[in-house]
Amino acid sequence: MDKKPTIVDIANALGVSTATVHRALHNHPNTTAMTKNRVLQMAKKMGYKPNLAARILSSKRALRISVNTLRGTTSFWDEVRKGIEEEKESLGLENVEIEYLTYPELGSCEVLAFEKALDGQVDGIIAFPSNPDNLRPLMRRAARANLPVVFVATDAPGTGRLAVVSIDTLASGSLAADLMGRMIRGTGEVAVTLFDAKITEHAEKFEAFRHTMQELYPQILVHAPIEDHDREELSYELTRKLLRERPKLSGIYVTTEASMPVVKAAKDENALERLNIVTTDLFPELEEQIRRGAVMASIYQRPRTQGRMAFRVLYEFISEGKCPDPHITFAPHLVMRGNLEFFIHRFGAIAHEGANVKRGLVRKAR
């Protein structure tokens, strides 16, 4: 029988100490991202299974996983949670308990959800890190407890997470820019909306959008992005203000799920006919705007696939010791009026079904 690889084998292969390998495998905060990635990749190549897996399997108890995600204003996060449930069911798992900590808005609620997960003695966490700086102290706690964390939708670099599962943000932003540039014929002014520039996903989309515009359509002016902080009323007011101040604006790229406030603001400012709007994701109200031609295209972020993969890599790491790639990304899907009905038919009732999962609401601290 082949000898099972040990941390000594990994250390010898990389020319580092066993202590370095141990720290990397257990998300120690003093391990650099580069060292951790090298160790995880070598462990995966050699088929190493950490002791964590053996400890969990031998305990014969149910695994507990906490899923900390935003409630959201559309079906995006419902689809992520549905993907998690579907993956659990497809694997036929009866020994896994999932606790959904679904918070109403960005900010303190996200921290409270993570703290509750840590205090609940779970075996792993799936989370949406909207503010990496706020999560760093909590991620250090997770590292000390050898608790694996998988981020979904966006990353928090340098936090020692096990993996991030997301759409290819650079592809999304670049695709939006090329579409927009063609729509407005290479000249004009465009704007971008974000939740918050601190969110890695949105910052990367904007930078890819701006860079592609600069490279392919240098005559198009890209204004500084507006941030709505996941508040629909603020998105609406900021968009109306933008349209009043920029009467020559030709297009808007919405990087978030908050597309309907932008469409409504454009309509109320009598600017909808002249604007080229590219949005993100898909849900019934947005579908109607695409059919009518008010929205030129939407770049679908495949939330259900993100949820399924986030659960899979976390479960396989806990139960089997499989070390995933640190960055797991998917190509976005482009949805326009020409392929809208096909897309809905092909992928079923995406964005039409609420997530039939038990969700807990993390209340704000008084």
C-alpha positions as CSV (number, residue, x, y, z in Angstrom):
1,M,0.0,0.0,0.0
2,D,1.1,3.5,-0.7
3,K,2.3,5.5,2.3
4,K,-0.1,8.3,3.2
5,P,1.7,11.7,2.9
6,T,2.4,13.6,6.0
7,I,3.3,17.2,6.8
8,V,6.9,16.1,6.8
9,D,6.6,15.0,3.1
10,I,5.0,18.4,2.3
11,A,7.7,20.3,4.1
12,N,10.5,18.3,2.3
13,A,8.9,18.9,-1.1
14,L,8.7,22.6,-0.5
15,G,12.0,23.0,1.4
16,V,10.3,24.6,4.4
17,S,9.9,23.5,8.1
18,T,7.1,21.3,9.3
19,A,6.0,24.1,11.6
20,T,5.5,26.3,8.5
21,V,3.4,23.6,6.9
22,H,1.3,23.1,10.1
23,R,0.6,26.9,10.3
24,A,-0.4,27.1,6.7
25,L,-2.7,24.1,6.9
26,H,-4.4,25.6,10.0
27,N,-4.8,29.2,8.7
28,H,-2.4,30.6,11.2
29,P,-2.5,34.5,11.0
30,N,1.3,34.7,10.8
31,T,1.5,32.7,7.6
32,T,1.8,34.8,4.4
33,A,-0.8,34.3,1.6
34,M,2.0,33.1,-0.8
35,T,3.3,30.4,1.7
36,K,-0.2,29.2,2.5
37,N,-1.1,28.9,-1.2
38,R,2.1,26.9,-1.9
39,V,1.4,24.6,1.0
40,L,-2.2,24.0,0.1
41,Q,-1.4,23.3,-3.5
42,M,1.3,20.8,-2.6
43,A,-1.0,19.2,-0.1
44,K,-3.6,18.8,-2.7
45,K,-1.1,17.4,-5.2
46,M,0.2,14.9,-2.8
47,G,-3.3,13.9,-1.6
48,Y,-2.7,14.9,2.0
49,K,-5.6,14.7,4.4
50,P,-5.3,16.9,7.5
51,N,-6.0,15.6,11.0
52,L,-9.1,17.8,11.1
53,A,-10.9,15.3,8.8
54,A,-10.0,12.3,10.9
55,R,-11.1,14.1,14.0
56,I,-14.5,15.0,12.6
57,L,-15.1,11.6,11.0
58,S,-14.2,9.7,14.1
59,S,-16.5,11.8,16.3
60,K,-19.6,10.4,14.7
61,R,-21.5,13.6,15.3
62,A,-23.3,15.9,13.0
63,L,-21.3,18.6,11.3
64,R,-22.5,22.2,11.9
65,I,-22.0,24.8,9.2
66,S,-22.9,28.5,9.6
67,V,-24.0,30.4,6.5
68,N,-23.8,34.2,7.0
69,T,-25.3,36.1,4.1
70,L,-27.2,39.3,3.3
71,R,-31.0,39.2,3.0
72,G,-30.7,41.3,-0.2
73,T,-33.3,43.3,-2.1
74,T,-33.7,40.7,-4.9
75,S,-33.4,36.9,-5.2
76,F,-29.6,36.8,-5.4
77,W,-28.9,35.7,-1.9
78,D,-31.9,33.4,-1.9
79,E,-30.4,31.7,-4.9
80,V,-27.0,31.4,-3.1
81,R,-28.7,29.7,-0.1
82,K,-30.8,27.5,-2.4
83,G,-27.6,26.4,-4.1
84,I,-26.2,25.4,-0.7
85,E,-29.3,23.4,0.1
86,E,-29.3,21.7,-3.3
87,E,-25.6,20.7,-2.9
88,K,-26.3,19.2,0.5
89,E,-29.2,17.2,-0.8
90,S,-27.3,16.1,-3.9
91,L,-24.6,14.6,-1.7
92,G,-27.2,12.8,0.4
93,L,-25.9,14.3,3.6
94,E,-27.9,13.6,6.7
95,N,-25.2,14.4,9.2
96,V,-24.8,18.1,8.3
97,E,-26.7,20.9,10.1
98,I,-26.8,24.3,8.4
99,E,-27.5,27.4,10.4
100,Y,-28.5,30.4,8.3
101,L,-27.7,33.7,9.8
102,T,-29.3,36.1,7.3
103,Y,-28.8,39.8,8.2
104,P,-30.8,42.7,6.8
105,E,-28.1,45.1,5.8
106,L,-24.4,45.6,5.5
107,G,-22.3,46.8,8.5
108,S,-22.6,45.8,12.1
109,C,-25.1,43.0,11.3
110,E,-22.4,41.2,9.3
111,V,-20.0,41.2,12.3
112,L,-22.8,40.1,14.7
113,A,-23.6,37.1,12.4
114,F,-19.9,36.1,12.3
115,E,-19.5,36.4,16.1
116,K,-22.6,34.3,16.6
117,A,-21.2,31.6,14.3
118,L,-17.9,31.6,16.2
119,D,-19.6,31.4,19.6
120,G,-21.9,28.6,18.3
121,Q,-18.9,26.1,17.9
122,V,-19.6,25.3,14.3
123,D,-17.2,23.3,12.1
124,G,-17.1,25.7,9.2
125,I,-18.4,29.1,8.0
126,I,-19.6,30.3,4.6
127,A,-19.7,34.1,4.6
128,F,-20.1,37.3,2.5
129,P,-17.3,39.6,3.6
130,S,-18.5,43.1,2.7
131,N,-15.9,44.8,4.9
132,P,-12.7,42.9,5.1
133,D,-11.2,45.2,7.8
134,N,-14.1,44.5,10.2
135,L,-13.7,40.8,9.7
136,R,-10.0,40.5,10.3
137,P,-10.1,40.2,14.1
138,L,-12.9,37.6,13.8
139,M,-10.9,35.7,11.2
140,R,-8.0,35.6,13.6
141,R,-10.3,34.0,16.1
142,A,-11.4,31.4,13.5
143,A,-7.8,30.6,12.7
144,R,-7.0,30.0,16.4
145,A,-9.9,27.6,16.5
146,N,-8.8,25.9,13.3
147,L,-12.2,26.8,11.8
148,P,-12.2,26.9,8.0
149,V,-14.0,29.8,6.3
150,V,-15.2,30.0,2.7
151,F,-16.2,33.4,1.3
152,V,-18.8,33.6,-1.4
153,A,-19.5,36.4,-4.0
154,T,-16.5,38.5,-2.9
155,D,-13.1,38.1,-1.3
156,A,-11.3,39.5,1.8
157,P,-7.7,39.2,0.9
158,G,-5.1,38.5,3.6
159,T,-7.6,37.1,6.1
160,G,-6.5,33.4,5.9
161,R,-9.8,32.1,4.5
162,L,-9.8,28.6,3.0
163,A,-11.2,29.7,-0.4
164,V,-13.3,32.2,-2.1
165,V,-16.1,31.3,-4.6
166,S,-17.2,34.0,-6.9
167,I,-17.9,35.1,-10.4
168,D,-14.9,36.3,-12.4
169,T,-15.2,40.0,-11.5
170,L,-12.6,41.1,-14.1
171,A,-14.5,39.3,-16.8
172,S,-17.8,40.9,-15.6
173,G,-16.4,44.5,-15.6
174,S,-14.6,44.1,-18.9
175,L,-17.6,42.6,-20.6
176,A,-19.9,45.4,-19.3
177,A,-17.4,48.0,-20.6
178,D,-17.1,46.5,-24.1
179,L,-20.9,46.3,-24.4
180,M,-21.4,49.8,-23.2
181,G,-18.7,51.1,-25.5
182,R,-20.4,49.5,-28.5
183,M,-23.8,50.7,-27.5
184,I,-22.9,54.4,-27.3
185,R,-20.6,54.1,-30.3
186,G,-17.3,54.9,-28.6
187,T,-18.0,58.4,-27.3
188,G,-19.9,59.9,-24.4
189,E,-20.1,59.8,-20.6
190,V,-20.9,56.7,-18.4
191,A,-21.3,56.0,-14.7
192,V,-21.1,53.0,-12.4
193,T,-23.0,52.2,-9.2
194,L,-21.5,50.2,-6.3
195,F,-22.7,49.1,-2.9
196,D,-19.5,50.1,-1.3
197,A,-16.0,50.6,-2.8
198,K,-14.6,48.5,0.2
199,I,-16.3,45.4,-1.2
200,T,-13.6,43.6,-3.2
201,E,-16.1,42.3,-5.9
202,H,-17.5,45.7,-6.7
203,A,-14.1,47.5,-6.6
204,E,-12.7,45.0,-9.0
205,K,-15.7,45.2,-11.4
206,F,-15.3,49.0,-11.5
207,E,-11.6,48.9,-12.1
208,A,-12.0,46.3,-14.9
209,F,-14.7,48.4,-16.4
210,R,-12.7,51.6,-16.2
211,H,-9.5,50.0,-17.6
212,T,-11.3,48.3,-20.5
213,M,-13.0,51.6,-21.4
214,Q,-9.7,53.4,-21.3
215,E,-8.1,50.7,-23.6
216,L,-10.9,50.2,-26.1
217,Y,-12.9,53.4,-26.0
218,P,-10.6,56.3,-24.9
219,Q,-13.2,58.9,-26.0
220,I,-15.6,57.7,-23.3
221,L,-15.5,59.5,-19.9
222,V,-16.0,57.2,-16.9
223,H,-17.2,59.2,-13.9
224,A,-16.3,58.3,-10.3
225,P,-18.6,55.5,-9.1
226,I,-21.6,56.3,-6.8
227,E,-22.0,54.1,-3.7
228,D,-25.5,53.3,-2.4
229,H,-24.5,51.1,0.5
230,D,-27.3,48.5,-0.3
231,R,-30.1,51.1,0.3
232,E,-32.6,51.3,-2.6
233,E,-33.8,54.7,-1.6
234,L,-30.3,56.0,-1.6
235,S,-29.6,54.4,-5.0
236,Y,-32.7,56.1,-6.4
237,E,-31.8,59.5,-5.0
238,L,-28.1,59.4,-6.1
239,T,-29.1,58.3,-9.6
240,R,-31.5,61.1,-10.0
241,K,-28.9,63.6,-8.7
242,L,-26.3,62.1,-11.1
243,L,-28.7,62.5,-14.1
244,R,-29.4,66.1,-13.2
245,E,-25.7,66.9,-12.9
246,R,-24.7,64.9,-16.0
247,P,-27.2,65.7,-18.7
248,K,-24.9,64.2,-21.3
249,L,-24.7,60.8,-19.5
250,S,-25.0,58.0,-22.1
251,G,-24.9,54.9,-19.9
252,I,-24.9,53.4,-16.4
253,Y,-23.3,50.1,-15.3
254,V,-25.0,48.7,-12.2
255,T,-22.6,46.3,-10.5
256,T,-25.1,45.3,-7.8
257,E,-28.5,43.8,-7.5
258,A,-30.0,47.3,-7.0
259,S,-30.9,47.8,-10.6
260,M,-34.6,48.7,-10.3
261,P,-34.0,52.0,-8.4
262,V,-31.6,53.1,-11.2
263,V,-34.2,52.3,-13.8
264,K,-36.9,54.1,-11.9
265,A,-34.7,57.1,-11.3
266,A,-33.9,57.3,-15.1
267,K,-37.6,57.0,-15.9
268,D,-38.6,59.8,-13.4
269,E,-35.9,62.0,-14.9
270,N,-37.1,61.4,-18.4
271,A,-33.7,59.9,-19.3
272,L,-34.6,56.3,-19.8
273,E,-34.9,56.6,-23.6
274,R,-31.4,58.0,-24.0
275,L,-29.6,55.8,-21.4
276,N,-27.9,52.5,-22.1
277,I,-28.1,50.5,-18.9
278,V,-26.2,47.3,-18.2
279,T,-27.2,45.5,-15.0
280,T,-26.2,42.5,-12.9
281,D,-28.1,39.3,-12.3
282,L,-31.7,38.5,-13.1
283,F,-35.1,38.6,-11.4
284,P,-38.7,39.0,-12.7
285,E,-38.9,42.8,-12.5
286,L,-35.6,43.1,-14.3
287,E,-36.6,40.6,-16.9
288,E,-39.5,42.8,-17.9
289,Q,-37.1,45.8,-18.3
290,I,-34.9,43.7,-20.6
291,R,-38.0,42.7,-22.7
292,R,-39.0,46.3,-23.1
293,G,-35.5,47.4,-24.1
294,A,-35.1,49.7,-21.1
295,V,-32.1,47.6,-19.9
296,M,-29.8,46.6,-22.7
297,A,-28.1,43.6,-21.0
298,S,-27.6,41.9,-17.6
299,I,-24.5,40.1,-16.6
300,Y,-25.7,37.1,-14.6
301,Q,-23.6,36.2,-11.6
302,R,-24.7,32.5,-11.2
303,P,-25.5,32.8,-7.5
304,R,-26.9,29.3,-7.2
305,T,-23.7,27.8,-8.6
306,Q,-21.7,29.9,-6.2
307,G,-23.7,28.6,-3.3
308,R,-23.3,25.0,-4.4
309,M,-19.6,25.2,-4.9
310,A,-19.0,27.1,-1.6
311,F,-20.7,24.3,0.3
312,R,-19.0,21.6,-1.6
313,V,-15.4,22.8,-1.0
314,L,-16.1,23.5,2.7
315,Y,-17.6,20.1,3.2
316,E,-14.9,18.2,1.4
317,F,-12.2,20.0,3.4
318,I,-13.9,19.2,6.7
319,S,-14.9,15.6,6.0
320,E,-12.2,14.5,3.6
321,G,-9.3,16.9,4.0
322,K,-9.4,18.0,0.4
323,C,-7.6,21.3,-0.1
324,P,-9.4,23.5,-2.6
325,D,-8.0,26.0,-5.0
326,P,-7.9,29.3,-3.0
327,H,-9.7,31.2,-5.8
328,I,-12.7,29.4,-7.5
329,T,-14.3,31.6,-10.2
330,F,-17.0,31.2,-12.8
331,A,-17.5,33.0,-16.1
332,P,-20.6,35.2,-16.0
333,H,-23.5,34.7,-18.4
334,L,-24.6,37.5,-20.7
335,V,-28.4,37.9,-20.9
336,M,-30.0,40.2,-23.5
337,R,-33.4,40.5,-25.0
338,G,-32.5,38.1,-27.8
339,N,-31.6,35.2,-25.5
340,L,-33.7,36.1,-22.4
341,E,-36.5,33.6,-22.9
342,F,-34.1,30.8,-23.9
343,F,-32.0,31.6,-20.8
344,I,-35.0,31.4,-18.5
345,H,-36.2,28.2,-20.0
346,R,-32.7,26.7,-20.1
347,F,-32.0,27.4,-16.4
348,G,-35.5,26.8,-15.1
349,A,-37.1,29.0,-12.4
350,I,-33.9,30.9,-11.4
351,A,-34.8,34.1,-9.5
352,H,-38.5,33.1,-9.5
353,E,-38.4,30.8,-6.4
354,G,-37.7,32.0,-2.9
355,A,-35.3,30.0,-0.9
356,N,-37.2,27.4,1.1
357,V,-34.7,27.2,3.8
358,K,-34.9,28.1,7.5
359,R,-33.2,31.5,7.9
360,G,-32.4,33.3,11.1
361,L,-32.4,37.1,11.4
362,V,-29.5,38.7,13.1
363,R,-30.9,41.8,14.8
364,K,-28.9,44.9,15.3
365,A,-27.4,45.4,18.7
366,R,-29.4,48.0,20.7
